Amino acid sequence: MRLFGGKKYSTIKVRKKDLPAGLWVKCPGCAEIVYKHEIESGVGVCPKCRHHFQIGWQARLASLVEQGTFEEIDADLVSADPLDFKGQSTYVSKMQDARRKTGMRDAVVCGLAAIGPVRVAIGVMDFAFMGGSMGSVVGEKVTRLVERGTRDRLPVIVICSSGGARMYEGMLSLMQMAKTSAAVARHSRAGLPFITVLTHPTTAGVMASYASLGDVIIAEPGALIGFAGPRVIRETTREEVPPGFQRSDFVLKHGLVDMIVPRPELKPTLLRLLGYMCNLPAGQTPAPAPVEAQPDSYAGPGHVSS
Ligand SMILES: [Zn+2]
């Protein structure tokens, strides 16, 4: 105790910061406090309400491809700083921070892997790397992935997560939309399957190019999917957007995606689709799983670390 002007003040302070950090996370779906390990040890789905948290590229790959089969391609591609961008911080320092945080060199990791008996070319975007933004490296890596798929006659799967084009690269970012789309068209002309999985959020330049070009477009429950976000649309049109606007259920109802697949069902669903599209013999792919109802109170994904 210290005495100040005759009054007693305790020097013992219990602050929020003193609690063990990062062990618990508040679920945006059900507002329950959930043990973070419980989410991270699974596939990032709330055990109470099935809310889908954003997950990193490593967890995503581990949940989809057979262990030890992933061979990364084009791992060494890194972005230049063509505009010599300087704002509150430079593009170079933002990229360095993102690399430290995610262990990625840019916002997508691409490679070849096996899903069950099927060899695939797969790309995984991670929102934690500068909001999954598409600059020249993301565009080039996705293009090369699709071209590799075309050359080796492989199905291509891209797990999408993006806030849009990377403004730090200006026009070069926008050019990636045409380049990736052209590569997807050539892959399609070769008669090969292209599947996209839209996770929360998949928007803007990525949605306006390869994400929306899948032969089958799968959405995760509660994902925000669209071109401009609801806030921009509201401010531009000065009209309220309908409830649930641009969420998975809404875009499924309006025909923008083919199916909504809960994350635990994603791998068996991909296997079934690949089995069908690659003419695999019956018995090599799993039987259809029962459809799992989503709770009405679904509030859209948050991040595990939020
Ligand atoms: Zn929950």
Residues whose N, C-alpha, C, O or C-beta is under 5 A from the ligand:
A	BS01	ZN	C27 G29 C30 C46 K48 C49 R50 H51
